[in-house]
Amino acid sequence: HKYKNHQSINQLIKLINCSFFFHLVQKLAERMKEEIGWRRPIIGLHARGTDKIGDEMDAVSVDRYIEKLEIIRDWFGLPSASSPQKTIVFVSTDDRRLLENLIRLGPQRGFEMVYIRDEKRPIEGDVPLYRHSKSNSEFNSTQSAFFAIVNVLLLSESDFFVGTFSSNLGRAAYELMVARHGHHSIGVSLDISWTERVC
């Protein structure tokens, strides 16, 4: 099978909807929103990289992501490239190189990129998800899971979505976005369509 099945998406959504767990994650998400400078309108961008590229999907270039961001910005009248207030983009990715390129190129194209730092691969000036004195080698799986879930939650709170529907996390974020907003949210996939089977 080329793509993984829907089971992981359903499990993630059930976990996020668990009231006790959701309270903890929501509290952390709200703190992260304050620290990274979250403000509306905001576009959520999810880019799955690393082990997924090559085996499951082709890599998507930074230019293609920015092109889709520009289409959404211009179509819905978000702050333009010439506006003093840039359009905010929340970036969730495991692809460090793509993140660095988005941070570098985004402001030139009228976007302000905000994101949560993955402490295993910090970039100078990042806002950490966890403030502690442990070394990166001690970053554990629980923290990694919280990192992923908080990113999905914030993606679902965005006003628009750009990503790849071949990614289970991308699909979960979009499903939660639709449920949260109560209508068919604006989502753009750079690989497969929503209706294609991921199995």
PECOR-V871760 format. One record per run of one state. SS is the DSSP state (alpha for helix, beta for strand, coil for the rest). FROM is the first residue (numbers start at 1). LEN is the number of residues. If there is no record, write none. Layout:
ss = [SS SS]
from = [FROM FROM]
len = [LEN LEN]
This chain:
ss = [coil alpha coil alpha coil beta coil alpha beta coil beta coil alpha coil beta coil alpha coil beta coil beta coil alpha coil beta coil alpha coil alpha coil beta coil alpha coil beta coil]
from = [1 7 18 19 37 42 48 50 53 54 57 58 62 76 87 94 96 110 111 115 117 118 119 122 128 129 136 139 141 157 160 164 168 182 186 190]
len = [6 11 1 18 5 6 2 3 1 3 1 4 14 11 7 2 14 1 4 2 1 1 3 6 1 7 3 2 16 3 4 4 14 4 4 10]
